[in-house]
């Protein structure tokens, strides 16, 4: 019989099999009839959606990642509609990826003093791991005119 030496594996067996340690013994070995199955690429379900609208200049926090879990971003989108007097030129969605500095996740440019309506969206088929406890923020700067910017993010949080 093979002995289980990895505490994470034992914890996962206890959790997944719903073994009650007060009643049953903690498995320490794999019997010859027990075949462990490792799911190398588990199906993850989006369990976080954040969105927001910015009608004024400045920064708006769309979502703050958990400080006790890993957050993986799977989708992000931006939409802007501005009148011909709006002088903004760039709208960004910023975040901090794991081990990196804050960066533009999405960036949309527009011609100043021109009516505009546009959208950008991206699905991340390889989800992006973000730093714990950081923000995903919508940024727009303008001094004149009317501009409305919407942003949406989706992802999932896992771990402890």
URSUL-V382380 format. One line per field, one symbol per residue. phi: phi as a letter, one per 30 degrees, with the letter a starting at -180 (. if undefined). psi: psi as a letter, one per 30 degrees, with the letter a starting at -180 (. if undefined). burial: 1 if it has 9 or more other C-alpha atoms within 8 Angstrom, else 0. Layout:
phi: ???
psi: ???
burial: ???
This chain:
phi: .dddccdddddddddddhdcddccdddcbcddcccdbcddbddccdbbbbaabbcbdkcbddacdddcbdccdcabbbbbbbddcdcdbbbbccacdeibddbddbbbcbddhbdababbbbccdcecdcddicccbcbbbacbicbbbcbbbbabcbjb
psi: kkkjfjeeeeeeeeeefhkjffelkkkfljlffkjkkkjeikkkkkgkkkllkjfllakkjekkkkfglkkkkfkklkkkkklffkglekkljkljlkgllklkekkkllkkhkkkjllkkkkjfjkkklkkglljkkkkklflakkkkkkkllakkla.
burial: 0001000001001100001000000000010000000000000001001111010010011111110011111111111111111111111111111000000101110101111100010001001111111111111111001111111111111000
